[in-house]
Amino acid sequence: MTSIKTPSTERPTPPDSTPAAALHSGTSDLRALVLNNLRQSGIYVALVVIVGLFAILTDGVLLSPGNITNIVLQYSYILVLAIGMVILIIGGHIDLSVGSVVALTGAVSAVLVIQQGHPWWIGVLAALAVGVAVGAWHGFWVAYAGIPAFIVTLAGMLLFRGLTLRVLDNISLSPFPAEYQRVAAGFLNGLLGGNGFDAFTLLIGAVAVAGYAVSGFRTRVARIRYQQPVESFPLFVARVVAVGAVIMYFAWQLAHARGLPIVLIILAVLVLVYGLLTRRTVFGRQVYAIGGNLSAAALSGVKVRTVNFWMFVNMGFLAAVAGVIYSSRSNGAQPAAGNMFELDAIAAAFIGGAAVTGGVGTVVGAMVGGLIMAVMSNGMQLMGIDQSTQSVVKGLVLLVAVAFDVYNKRRAGSAR
Amino acid sequence: MDDTILEMRRITKTFPGVTALEDVTLAVRRGEIHAICGENGAGKSTLMKVLSGVHPSGSYDGEILFDGKPMQFRGIRDSEANGIVIIHQELALVPYLSIAENIFLGNERRGRSGLIDWNLANAEAAKLLASVGLHENPVTPVIQLGVGKQQLVEIAKALSKKVRLLILDEPTAALNDIDSAHLLDLLRALRDQGITCIMISHKLNEITAIADSTTVIRDGRAVETLDMKSDEVTQQRIIRGMVGRDLDSFYPDRESSPGEEVLRIEDWTVRHPVQDRLVVEGVGLSVRAGEVVGIAGLMGAGRTELAMSVFGRSYGRDISGRLFVRGREVHARSVAEAIDNGIAYVTEDRKRYGLNLIDDVRRNVSAAALDRLSRLGWVNGNEEIKVAESSRREMNIRTTSVMAVVGKLSGGNQQKVVLSKWLFTDPDVLILDEPTRGIDVGAKYEIYTIINRLVAAGKAVIVISSELPELLGMCDRIYTLAAGRITGEVPVAEATQESLMELMTKDKELVG
C-alpha cells in the first residue's frame, strides 16, 4: 500500500488565483515529469532521434524546405486516418477497411466531378456523405449486431473495394479540375508578400506559437487555482520556447519552399479538434472508459452501443476526408487507390503508444507515430534504399514499439 | 475395513498478508463420503487446492499422506496420477467438444498408429456414461447438455482417470432439486464401489443426508470433525461449529432512526441469462431512508443477481416485478436510468466490474456522473480534479495524487474509489455488494464508518455480505435469501448467526 501522511490533517492552502502565482509556484522535478510520461515522452525522443539520424544520413536533405513540404503532402492522408484509427483502438476496436473507403470516396467524387462535370465542392460533399454512410454501416454491425470490428471491417475492406471497382467501371479517372487539386496540392503563398519567402506562413507559425503559449499559460493558471502540481515557471518557459522554436523552424522552411500547404491547415485543425474531443469531452472519456474496462463502463451508465456506433461513423468521415485529400493529390481516382493504408494508420496508432488491449492512446501520440513512419520512409527513399529493406525496417519498428508497450504494462502489472 | 486413505497434517498456507489455512489437520477414511463445510472464505477451497496440487508442494507448510505415503504434488497432473481428482464448482468442460472428447481431454485414447482411436474412445465413454447413469450419445456436444448432465460428464471424466479420491466443490450449487437428488444417489453408488469422496457443500440438508463424517472449517482452522453416524448430528449442530465465534466490537456504533421508504421491490423474478432456470423468484423487499438492510445468502443464492437486475436490468432476462423509488414506480431499463432514479450499485468484483484499472483515481471517481461535471458535452477537468480531491480527503483514499493509476492502489483504497464514484452520482439508495471483500481489517472499519455517515445523511443502504457478523454488526434488518427466494426477514435485535444460517440453508423441497 502506498503510505503517505494522512490527508485528513492536510488542509489545502487558500486558493490563489492571481496569474502572478503562476510565475512562482511549481515543481522543477524534470525527472518525475519525464518518468510520469515515459510512454509518451519515449516516442518524442524516438522521433527526434530518427529525424536526427536521417538528417545526418541524407546530408541534411531530409530537413530541406522542399523535402519537408514533400513529407507533409505525402503522408497527410495517413495521419488523417490515424486520428480516427487511434480513437477506435482506444475504444478496443480496429478498422481494416479504411484503405477501401479512401478508394470508394475518391471514386465517387471523381465520377461526379470528372465524369459528370459537377462543381468540385459537390464531389467533396458526396465523398464525405459516402464516408459517413460507410461508418454508420460498420457501426451498426459492431454496436448493435455485436459482431467483432475485426470481422465487420474485414468484410467492409472487400465490400467497399468491390464497390470502388463498380463505381469506376474498373478504369482510372483523371484529371480533376484545378480547384479540386488545390485541396491537397495547393499552397497559401504570397498573401502577404515577402522577399524570397512567404510572410504569411511565418505569420501563421507565429500565431500557432502564441496560441500554444497562451493556452499553456491559462491551463497553468487554472491548475494553480485548483492547487494542482505544475512544472516550475522556468521549465514552463523552456517548454514553450522549445516547441515554439520547432514550429518556427518548420514554418521558416515551408516559407522558403512553396508556402503553407492547404492540407497542413486541414490536418492541424483536425488534430486540434480531435485532441480536444478525446481529452476534454464526455464522448472522449467514454471511449477511454469502454476500452479500459467495458463491463465497468457499462455498469457506470455509459451507453456503450451509442458510443461504439459514433466511433465508427467518425472513422468513416475521416476516411472520406483522407479519400478527398488522396484523390486530389493523385489528381484522379484509381481502382487500387488506398491499398494497405489501413496498415499504415494502425501502425501509426500503435507506435504512438496506443495499447493493443484498448483504453490507452492519444491523438497526438498517433500523429507522432505516423511521423516516425513518414520520416523513416522518406529518409530511406532519399538514401535510395530499396522497397524491400524499407518494408523490413518498418515492420521491425512496429514490432519493437508494441513489444515496448507490452513490456511496460507487464512491469506496471507486477508492481501491483 | 476402516483405515485412513488420506491424511493432511498441520497444513498452513499463507498468501501475502493473509493466513488462509492455519495448522489444519484432516483425516479421511477409505470409502467414505467426507463433507467439508464452513462459511464463505473459511478456507475450504484453499485446502482442496493444496490437496490437488493447484498450490504446489513447497508453497505451504505441513504434509500430505495418501495411502500412508507422503506425497509432494507439484501440480494437478501429479495428484491425478495418484487417483485424486477434483471437480470444481465452475465446470471445466469445453462446450463445443463432444462428451467423449471432453472425457478423454489430455488423456486421449490412442490406437496402434499413434492417432486417436475415436471408436475406442466413444465406446469407452459410453461405458463410463452408463456407470454414472447418463443416457446420452458420447458424440453429443457438451453445450447441448444441461448443467446437471454436465456435472455427470465431469464425474465420468474423473472415473476415466481411475479416480480413488473424488473431490467435489459445491457440486449441487447450480443444480435443480431433481438433478441434485440424482447426483447424491450417484455419489452413494460410487462410495459402494469403493471410491472415497470429499464434498464441499453449503447445503446442510444434503450433508446430513449423505455424509459419513463432516469436518467444519472456520477462519482457516479445522474446528472439529463430526461422525455423522454415531453422533447425534443435526444441522443446528453443524451451524454452531461454522459460526462459533463472538461478535467482536468491531463495528462502529450508529444511531438508528429510519425515515420514509426509499426503495421497494415487489414480486421480482429473474431468469438466468442463458440457462433455463429462475435465479430470483418472487422477491419482495424494501429499505427506508437512514436504514441499513442486509441480504444474507450463501453462494449461488441469487444475491448479486437480484441486485444487478434491479440496477438497470444489468443481469438476467425475462425480468418481471415492480420497482418503486420513493413510492413512485420506476422502469429502469438501463444503468443510466437506474442512476437517474437515484440507485447506485457497488459491485462485489471491483476489478472486473467496478474500476478502469489502467486509468487514474480522478477519472474513475467521475466515471458514473460525468454529466454533473460537463456542459454541452465538455468536461471541466479542473472541477473534476476538485471533486476527486474532496473524495480523497473525505474517504481518506491513501494515494500520492488523484492522478495515480487505480490499479496500483491497495484493495481497500480501490474500494474507496468505487464508493466515491457512486457517491458522486448522489444516490438515494446504495446497494453495496460485499463491500469489504478482500480488504484488510483497518480498511473494513473505515468502510463501515463511511456507511454509517451515509446513513446518518439520510441515504438508504442495502448491504449484501457473506460475513454474517458483518451483517449483524451493520444492519437494522436482514433478509435471508436461499435459492432465489426470500426465506426470512429478521430485525437485527432478534437475529443470531445460527438463526440466519438456518434460514439461509432452508431449501424448500429437500427439507423434510
Interface residues (C-beta under 8 A of the other chain):
Chain A: M1 T2 S3 I4 T6 P7 S8 E10 P12 A222 R223 R225 Y226 Q227 Q228 P229 R280 T281 V282 F283 R285 Q286 Y288 A289 G292 N293 S295 A296 A297 A298 L299 S300 G301 V302 K303 A355 G359 V360 A412 G413 A415 R416
Chain B: F311 G312 S314 S334 V335 A336 A338 I339 Y345 T347 R352 Y353 G354 L355 N356 L357 I358 D359 R363 S366 A367 A368 L370 D371 S374 G377 W378 V379 G381 N382 I385 K386 E389 R392 R393 N396 I397 R398 T399 T400 S401 A404 V405 G407 K408 L409 S410 G412 N413 K421
